[in-house]
Amino acid sequence: MHLGDHMRQAETMKVKRQDGFSLIEILVAISIFTFAVLGLAAGTVSVTRTNQNSHLNASAINLAQAKLEELRAMTNTAFAALSCPSATPCSDSAVASNITFNRQWWITANSPVAGVNRIDVSIAWTDYTAHNLTFNTSVAQ
């Protein structure tokens, strides 16, 4: 064999020996993987926050419903004893799910018609943002 034959054989072996991935291919693969993981993380945060909001809304609805039922069960004498004119509502607070819920309620006599009391209950709380729900019902005097 001549020296030229050895060179050609070495070059042929070089071409055949290029196994594996280049640095660019590895960086592109890592970038794609990183964006996929970030997308999953953002989705997980969104689902967790939505679940927490639903849980707190359910707690607020239950607390407001309890107050509405308590007020509906009152007699006319008990209604009269409440000192909550519609200009200054009565209020209290309740804790559920480690959050303090502030309730306010108003009783409006002869609304929407004569002989009927309208009861409004508003419940507010703050987690990462402020929330407020209002419910109302009517009860005969």
C-alpha positions as CSV (number, residue, x, y, z in Angstrom):
1,M,0.0,0.0,0.0
2,H,1.1,3.5,-0.8
3,L,0.9,6.5,1.5
4,G,-2.0,7.9,-0.6
5,D,-4.0,4.7,0.0
6,H,-3.5,5.0,3.7
7,M,-4.7,8.7,3.6
8,R,-7.8,7.8,1.7
9,Q,-8.6,4.9,4.1
10,A,-8.1,7.3,7.1
11,E,-10.4,9.9,5.6
12,T,-13.0,7.2,4.8
13,M,-12.8,6.0,8.4
14,K,-13.2,9.6,9.7
15,V,-16.5,10.0,7.8
16,K,-17.7,6.7,9.0
17,R,-16.8,7.5,12.7
18,Q,-19.0,10.6,13.1
19,D,-21.4,9.0,15.4
20,G,-23.5,10.8,18.1
21,F,-24.9,14.3,18.3
22,S,-23.4,17.6,17.7
23,L,-23.4,20.4,20.3
24,I,-26.1,22.3,18.3
25,E,-28.4,19.3,18.2
26,I,-28.1,18.8,22.0
27,L,-28.8,22.5,22.6
28,V,-31.8,22.5,20.4
29,A,-33.2,19.4,22.1
30,I,-32.6,20.9,25.6
31,S,-34.4,24.1,24.5
32,I,-37.4,22.2,23.3
33,F,-37.5,20.1,26.4
34,T,-37.2,23.3,28.6
35,F,-40.2,25.0,26.9
36,A,-42.3,21.9,27.2
37,V,-41.5,21.7,31.0
38,L,-42.3,25.4,31.4
39,G,-45.6,24.9,29.7
40,L,-46.5,22.1,32.0
41,A,-45.5,24.1,35.0
42,A,-47.7,27.0,33.9
43,G,-50.6,24.7,33.3
44,T,-50.2,23.1,36.8
45,V,-50.2,26.6,38.4
46,S,-53.3,27.5,36.5
47,V,-55.1,24.3,37.5
48,T,-54.1,24.7,41.1
49,R,-55.3,28.3,41.3
50,T,-58.6,27.4,39.6
51,N,-59.1,24.6,42.1
52,Q,-58.4,26.9,45.0
53,N,-60.8,29.6,43.6
54,S,-63.6,27.0,43.3
55,H,-63.0,25.8,46.8
56,L,-63.1,29.3,48.3
57,N,-66.2,30.2,46.2
58,A,-68.0,27.1,47.6
59,S,-67.0,28.1,51.1
60,A,-68.3,31.6,50.6
61,I,-71.6,30.3,49.1
62,N,-72.1,28.0,52.1
63,L,-71.4,30.8,54.6
64,A,-73.8,33.2,52.8
65,Q,-76.5,30.4,52.6
66,A,-76.1,29.7,56.3
67,K,-76.7,33.4,57.1
68,L,-79.6,33.6,54.8
69,E,-81.2,30.6,56.4
70,E,-80.6,31.9,59.9
71,L,-82.3,35.2,59.0
72,R,-85.2,33.5,57.2
73,A,-85.8,31.4,60.3
74,M,-86.2,34.5,62.5
75,T,-89.6,35.6,63.7
76,N,-91.0,39.1,63.1
77,T,-90.1,40.0,66.7
78,A,-86.5,38.9,66.1
79,F,-86.4,40.9,62.9
80,A,-87.6,44.0,64.7
81,A,-84.9,43.5,67.4
82,L,-82.1,43.6,64.7
83,S,-80.6,47.1,64.6
84,C,-79.5,46.9,61.0
85,P,-81.1,49.6,58.9
86,S,-80.3,49.3,55.2
87,A,-78.0,52.3,55.5
88,T,-75.7,50.5,58.0
89,P,-75.6,46.8,57.5
90,C,-75.0,44.2,60.2
91,S,-71.8,42.3,59.8
92,D,-69.7,39.5,61.1
93,S,-66.8,37.3,60.0
94,A,-66.2,33.6,59.7
95,V,-63.1,31.6,59.0
96,A,-63.1,28.7,56.5
97,S,-60.2,27.1,54.6
98,N,-57.8,29.4,56.6
99,I,-59.4,32.5,55.0
100,T,-61.5,35.1,56.8
101,F,-64.8,35.8,55.1
102,N,-66.5,39.1,56.0
103,R,-70.3,38.9,55.8
104,Q,-72.7,41.9,55.7
105,W,-76.5,41.7,55.6
106,W,-79.3,44.1,55.1
107,I,-83.0,43.7,55.7
108,T,-85.3,45.9,53.7
109,A,-88.9,45.9,54.9
110,N,-91.8,46.0,52.4
111,S,-89.5,45.2,49.5
112,P,-90.2,44.2,46.7
113,V,-93.8,44.4,47.8
114,A,-95.7,45.3,51.0
115,G,-95.7,42.5,53.6
116,V,-92.4,41.1,52.4
117,N,-88.8,41.6,53.7
118,R,-85.9,41.5,51.4
119,I,-82.7,40.1,52.8
120,D,-79.4,40.7,51.1
121,V,-76.2,39.0,52.3
122,S,-72.8,40.0,50.9
123,I,-69.7,38.0,51.5
124,A,-66.1,39.2,50.8
125,W,-62.7,37.7,51.1
126,T,-59.2,38.2,49.9
127,D,-56.7,35.6,48.8
128,Y,-54.4,36.8,46.0
129,T,-57.1,39.2,44.9
130,A,-60.4,40.6,46.4
131,H,-63.6,38.7,45.9
132,N,-67.2,39.6,46.7
133,L,-70.5,37.7,46.3
134,T,-74.0,39.0,47.1
135,F,-77.1,36.9,47.6
136,N,-80.7,37.9,48.4
137,T,-84.0,36.3,49.3
138,S,-87.5,37.5,50.3
139,V,-89.5,36.4,53.3
140,A,-93.0,37.2,54.4
141,Q,-93.3,39.5,57.4
